């Protein structure tokens, strides 16, 4: 089973990219999630998790995905590969969101 649930804050404003045929878009953002690991100084470590959300309504959701906004994301982990300009194979892993819930100030869902 491939299922993930995260709560974190956007580290910068989300960006939307439209696929070539215009049928849908992908919204990409990164959230900072507090780790259960505590450093020597007592502070919690933070993991930075890239998220993609494939949707036909990217323009509607984008204004709500601003830096600092707290969100709950559910989805699955997805790994893709591509060949870079230097000929090396690269791998990209992110969370492919199936649901985004905005926290702290209303309960809106995408």
Secondary structure, 3 states (H helix, E strand, C coil): CCCEEEEEEECCCCEEEECCCCCCEEEEEEEEEEEEEECCCCCEEEEEEEEEEEECCHHHHHCCCCCCCEEEEEEEEEEEEEECCCCCEEEEEEEEEEEEEECCCCCCEC
